[in-house]
Amino acid sequence: MSIAIYTITSELHNEQSVSAVTQEFLSSLHTEFDLKGADFTDYGSHPLSLIYVRTGGTEGFFKRLLPQLRARTAAPFYLLTSGKSNSLAASMEILSFLQQNGLRGEILHGHPDYIATRIRQLAKVSQARLQLQGCKLGIVGQPSDWLIASHADKNRVKTLGIELVDIPMQELLQAIATSPQEVDHCYLELASRQPSIRQSLPGAMQIYHALRSLCSRHQLQGFTLRCFDLLTAVHNTGCLALARLNAEGFVAGCEGDVPAMLSMKIAQALLGVSGFQANPASVDPLTGRLLFAHCTIPLNLVERYELDTHYESGIGVGIRGYMKEGPVTIFKVSADLTRHFAEEGQLVKSQAQPDLCRTQQVIQLDNIQRASYFLTNPIGNHHIILPGHHKQLLDEMMLNA
């Protein structure tokens, strides 16, 4: 992505010597930049803009420049400094001035490896925010009745650039009735010794094709589905459809849970995966060990998977998926986007107990004390499990949401 660097320099310093320091410093970061110099006319037009404070004595110039910069972007001000020629001191004065005026900023200073890593993080977050602009997400059938804390304010969500689109369940049912029933050979093989599941596969594929057609018709990048209505309406489940659509790049959430869907979309924009929407089945506050479960999981997150029935109803096609054991991150945003939870842990094992939703993950939190969140201040029941450790990136993403 394009990273722009704008510079401010005191006229008291020799340009030739400052330019030599600039070249040496920027080269040490091993990052591609678009060096704009002192021309700020297109400031804010790049995904990430940095202001390189090259020398001291630049504070007054920045103060005069600030109204022009604020008119171009609401993003935080990132002050890059080598520390040479009193540049750090000037940056600290500038940042203090910004904070006194209720503006956000950060000084990027230290070892070149640290600075380069921080720039890459900021660039990744900026790129993710750009991806969310103009995104349309569907709410198919409204949130399930039991999700009393999981609605979202459409106007608040628009601050992320996301539009929420209500789609009646009847529209989905009509699409299901006219959708093809062809079943992939791989699913037939997995269900070869399970007659009831094999019989449910054509209907499950109809749900998949119908949901895909809704995404195309409404130009959706994802949706959340009031999936339990399908149990009575078509005597089947959306678990297989959601697992496959998530693997195909859509965000496909369960039970009409809008905050869970938003969490999945934010994670996808930032990390490239939708994540596993699940609810905690048990929490041990003493050890920080958690058990999460749900009847679907994105097929591109698992090393292998099995087909089973949907747990609560015993019908349809559910997914028992096995993610690779190792580092994971648990993530959730609140309905009004004012809170989020992001904590890292280890996927210790996947299990297959008969009295739980089909995909079951035992996760050990790295920070044991954070287990109390689930019992004292949770953001709804569903949370998103993501492979890898991403707390810092997710925190950065939500800092200015």
C-alpha positions in Angstrom: 0.0 0.0 0.0 1.1 3.6 -0.4 2.7 5.3 2.6 3.2 9.0 2.2 5.9 10.9 4.2 5.6 14.7 4.5 8.5 16.7 6.1 8.8 19.8 8.3 12.2 21.4 8.7 13.5 24.5 10.4 15.1 27.0 8.1 17.9 27.4 10.5 19.3 24.0 9.6 21.5 23.2 6.7 19.4 21.4 4.0 22.3 19.4 2.7 23.2 17.9 6.0 19.5 17.3 6.9 18.9 15.6 3.6 21.8 13.2 4.2 20.3 12.3 7.6 16.9 11.9 6.0 18.2 9.5 3.4 20.1 7.4 5.9 17.2 7.3 8.4 14.5 6.3 5.8 16.8 3.7 4.3 17.3 2.1 7.7 13.5 1.4 7.9 13.5 -0.9 4.8 10.0 0.3 3.9 8.7 1.7 0.6 7.6 5.4 1.0 6.2 8.1 -1.2 8.4 11.0 -0.1 6.3 14.1 -0.5 8.6 16.6 1.1 7.2 19.9 2.4 4.2 19.9 -0.1 1.1 19.0 2.0 -1.5 19.7 -0.7 -2.6 16.1 -0.9 -2.1 15.2 2.7 -4.6 12.6 3.8 -5.2 11.2 0.3 -3.0 8.2 1.0 -4.0 5.2 3.1 -1.3 6.2 5.6 0.3 9.7 6.0 3.4 10.3 8.2 4.9 13.7 9.1 8.6 13.4 9.4 9.8 16.1 11.9 13.3 16.4 10.6 14.6 19.1 13.0 13.8 21.1 16.1 12.3 24.6 15.7 9.4 23.3 13.7 6.7 23.6 16.3 5.4 27.0 15.1 5.3 25.9 11.5 3.3 22.8 12.4 0.8 25.0 14.5 0.2 27.2 11.4 -0.1 24.2 9.2 -2.6 22.3 11.4 -5.9 23.9 10.2 -5.0 22.9 6.7 -4.2 19.3 7.8 -7.4 19.0 9.9 -9.5 20.0 6.9 -8.1 17.1 4.9 -8.4 14.2 7.4 -9.7 13.1 10.8 -7.0 10.5 11.2 -4.4 10.7 14.0 -1.2 12.5 13.4 1.8 10.2 13.2 5.1 12.1 13.8 8.2 10.3 12.5 11.5 11.3 14.0 15.1 10.2 13.9 16.0 12.0 17.1 18.7 14.0 15.2 18.8 17.8 15.3 16.3 18.0 18.3 13.6 16.4 16.2 12.4 14.3 19.1 12.0 17.3 21.4 10.0 19.1 18.7 7.8 16.1 18.2 7.0 15.9 21.9 6.0 19.6 21.9 3.8 19.1 18.9 2.2 16.0 20.3 1.5 17.8 23.6 -0.1 20.6 21.6 -2.3 18.2 19.7 -3.5 16.5 22.8 -4.3 19.9 24.5 -6.6 20.5 21.5 -8.3 17.1 21.8 -6.5 15.6 18.8 -4.8 12.2 18.5 -1.3 11.5 17.6 1.8 9.4 18.2 5.5 9.8 17.9 7.3 7.0 15.9 10.7 6.9 17.4 13.3 4.3 18.5 15.2 1.5 16.9 14.6 1.3 13.1 13.2 -2.2 13.5 10.6 -1.0 16.0 9.7 2.0 13.8 9.3 -0.2 10.7 7.2 -2.7 12.5 4.9 0.0 13.9 4.6 1.6 10.5 3.6 -1.7 9.0 1.0 -2.2 11.7 -0.5 1.3 11.1 -0.5 0.7 7.4 -2.3 -2.6 7.8 -5.0 -1.0 10.0 -5.4 1.9 7.5 -5.8 -0.5 4.6 -8.4 -2.4 6.6 -10.4 0.8 7.3 -10.3 1.6 3.6 -11.7 -1.9 2.8 -14.7 -1.3 5.1 -15.7 1.9 3.2 -18.8 1.1 1.1 -19.2 -2.4 2.6 -22.8 -3.7 2.7 -23.7 -6.4 5.1 -27.1 -8.1 5.3 -29.3 -9.0 8.2 -31.4 -11.9 6.9 -34.5 -12.3 9.0 -33.5 -10.1 12.0 -31.6 -11.2 15.1 -32.8 -14.3 16.9 -35.2 -13.6 19.8 -32.7 -14.6 22.5 -30.1 -12.1 21.3 -31.4 -9.3 23.5 -28.1 -7.5 23.7 -26.9 -8.1 20.1 -28.6 -5.5 18.0 -26.7 -2.6 16.4 -27.2 1.1 15.6 -27.1 1.4 11.8 -26.0 5.0 12.0 -23.2 4.2 14.4 -22.1 1.3 12.2 -21.8 3.8 9.2 -18.9 5.4 11.0 -16.9 2.4 9.9 -18.2 2.8 6.4 -20.5 -0.2 6.7 -24.2 -0.2 5.6 -26.5 -2.7 7.2 -29.3 -4.0 4.9 -32.4 -5.7 6.2 -33.5 -8.8 4.1 -36.8 -10.5 4.9 -36.6 -14.2 5.7 -39.4 -14.8 3.1 -37.0 -13.6 0.4 -34.5 -16.2 1.4 -37.2 -18.9 1.5 -38.3 -18.0 -2.0 -34.7 -18.2 -3.2 -34.2 -21.6 -1.5 -37.3 -23.0 -3.3 -35.7 -22.3 -6.7 -32.1 -23.1 -6.0 -30.2 -26.2 -7.3 -29.7 -29.3 -5.1 -26.5 -30.6 -6.6 -24.2 -32.0 -3.9 -20.4 -31.9 -4.1 -18.8 -35.3 -4.2 -16.7 -34.5 -1.1 -19.8 -34.0 1.0 -21.3 -37.3 -0.2 -18.1 -39.1 0.8 -18.1 -37.5 4.3 -21.7 -38.6 4.8 -21.4 -42.0 3.1 -22.2 -43.9 6.4 -24.7 -41.3 7.7 -28.0 -41.8 5.8 -29.9 -39.0 7.6 -27.1 -36.4 6.8 -26.8 -37.7 3.2 -30.5 -37.1 2.8 -30.2 -33.6 4.2 -27.3 -32.6 1.9 -29.4 -31.5 -1.2 -31.4 -29.1 1.0 -28.3 -27.8 2.7 -26.9 -27.0 -0.8 -30.1 -25.2 -1.7 -29.6 -23.0 1.3 -26.0 -22.3 0.2 -27.0 -21.3 -3.3 -29.9 -19.2 -2.1 -27.7 -17.2 0.3 -25.1 -16.8 -2.4 -27.8 -15.4 -4.7 -28.9 -12.9 -2.0 -25.3 -11.7 -1.7 -25.2 -11.1 -5.4 -28.6 -9.5 -5.6 -28.0 -7.1 -2.8 -24.2 -6.6 -3.5 -23.3 -7.9 0.0 -19.9 -8.7 1.3 -21.5 -10.7 4.0 -24.5 -11.3 6.2 -25.9 -12.7 9.4 -28.7 -15.3 9.2 -31.6 -15.9 11.5 -30.8 -19.5 11.0 -33.0 -21.3 13.5 -36.1 -20.3 11.4 -34.9 -22.7 8.8 -35.4 -25.6 11.1 -39.2 -25.3 10.8 -39.4 -23.6 7.4 -37.3 -26.1 5.4 -36.4 -28.7 8.0 -32.7 -28.1 7.5 -29.9 -25.8 8.7 -27.6 -23.2 7.3 -24.4 -24.6 9.0 -22.8 -26.0 5.8 -23.8 -22.9 3.8 -22.2 -20.6 6.3 -19.0 -22.7 6.5 -18.6 -22.7 2.8 -19.5 -19.0 2.2 -17.0 -17.9 4.8 -14.3 -19.9 3.1 -15.2 -18.2 -0.2 -14.6 -14.8 1.2 -18.0 -13.7 2.4 -18.7 -13.0 6.1 -21.4 -15.4 7.1 -22.7 -15.2 10.6 -25.2 -17.2 12.7 -28.5 -16.3 14.5 -28.8 -12.8 13.2 -26.0 -11.6 15.6 -25.0 -8.2 14.2 -22.1 -7.4 16.5 -20.7 -10.9 15.8 -21.0 -10.2 12.1 -19.3 -6.8 12.5 -16.5 -8.5 14.5 -16.0 -11.0 11.7 -15.9 -8.4 9.0 -13.5 -6.2 10.9 -11.2 -9.2 11.4 -11.5 -10.2 7.8 -10.6 -6.7 6.6 -7.6 -6.7 8.9 -6.4 -10.3 8.8 -7.9 -11.9 5.7 -10.0 -14.5 7.6 -13.6 -14.4 8.8 -13.1 -16.2 12.1 -15.1 -18.8 14.0 -18.3 -17.5 15.6 -18.9 -19.5 18.8 -20.3 -19.1 22.2 -18.5 -20.0 25.5 -19.8 -23.3 26.9 -17.7 -23.1 30.0 -15.2 -20.7 31.7 -12.7 -21.5 34.4 -11.8 -18.2 36.0 -9.0 -19.8 38.1 -7.1 -21.3 35.2 -8.2 -19.1 32.3 -9.3 -22.2 30.3 -12.4 -21.7 28.1 -14.5 -24.0 26.0 -16.2 -22.6 22.8 -18.6 -24.4 20.6 -20.8 -23.9 17.5 -22.2 -26.0 14.7 -20.3 -24.3 11.9 -16.9 -23.0 11.2 -15.3 -21.5 8.1 -13.9 -24.4 6.0 -10.7 -22.5 5.3 -9.9 -22.3 9.0 -9.7 -26.1 9.6 -7.3 -28.8 8.9 -10.1 -31.3 8.5 -13.8 -31.5 9.2 -16.7 -34.0 9.6 -20.4 -33.7 8.9 -22.9 -34.2 11.7 -26.4 -33.1 12.5 -27.2 -29.7 14.0 -26.8 -30.1 17.8 -30.0 -28.5 19.2 -32.4 -29.9 16.6 -30.7 -33.2 15.6 -31.5 -32.5 11.9 -29.8 -30.9 8.9 -26.0 -30.8 8.3 -23.6 -29.4 11.0 -19.8 -29.1 10.8 -17.3 -30.5 13.3 -14.1 -28.7 12.3 -10.6 -29.2 13.7 -8.5 -26.0 13.6 -4.7 -26.3 13.9 -3.7 -26.2 17.6 -1.6 -23.2 18.6 -2.0 -19.4 19.0 -5.4 -17.9 18.7 -7.1 -14.5 19.4 -10.6 -14.1 20.8 -12.4 -11.0 19.5 -15.7 -9.2 19.8 -17.0 -5.6 19.3 -20.0 -4.2 21.1 -23.3 -3.3 19.4 -22.5 0.5 19.6 -18.7 0.0 18.8 -17.7 1.7 22.0 -16.2 -1.5 23.5 -14.2 -4.4 22.2 -12.6 -7.5 23.6 -9.4 -8.9 22.2 -7.3 -11.5 24.1 -4.7 -14.0 23.0 -4.5 -17.6 24.0 -3.6 -21.1 22.8 -6.0 -23.6 21.1 -5.2 -26.6 23.3 -7.4 -29.1 21.6 -10.6 -29.7 19.7 -13.0 -32.2 21.1 -16.2 -33.9 20.0 -18.5 -34.3 23.1 -22.1 -35.3 22.1 -23.8 -32.8 24.4 -22.4 -29.6 22.7 -22.5 -27.9 19.4 -20.4 -29.8 16.9 -17.2 -27.8 16.6 -15.7 -27.5 20.1 -12.4 -25.7 21.0 -10.6 -25.7 24.3 -8.6 -22.4 24.6 -6.1 -21.4 27.3 -5.9 -17.7 27.8 -2.4 -16.3 28.0 -3.6 -13.8 30.5 -5.6 -15.8 33.1 -7.1 -12.8 34.8 -9.0 -11.9 31.6 -11.2 -14.9 32.0 -13.3 -12.9 34.5 -14.5 -10.7 31.6 -16.8 -13.5 30.4 -18.5 -13.6 33.9 -18.5 -10.0 34.8 -18.6 -7.8 31.7 -19.2 -9.8 28.6 -20.1 -8.4 25.1 -23.0 -10.8 24.4 -22.5 -14.5 24.1 -20.9 -15.1 20.7 -17.2 -14.3 20.2 -14.9 -14.7 17.3 -11.9 -17.1 17.3 -9.1 -16.2 15.0 -5.9 -18.2 14.2 -2.7 -16.4 15.4 -2.0 -13.7 17.8 -3.5 -10.3 16.7 -4.5 -8.4 19.9 -2.2 -5.4 19.2 -3.6 -5.0 15.6 -7.2 -5.4 16.7 -6.8 -3.0 19.6 -5.2 -0.5 17.1 -8.1 -1.0 14.7 -10.7 -0.3 17.3 -8.9 2.6 18.9 -10.4 5.1 16.5 -13.5 3.2 15.4 
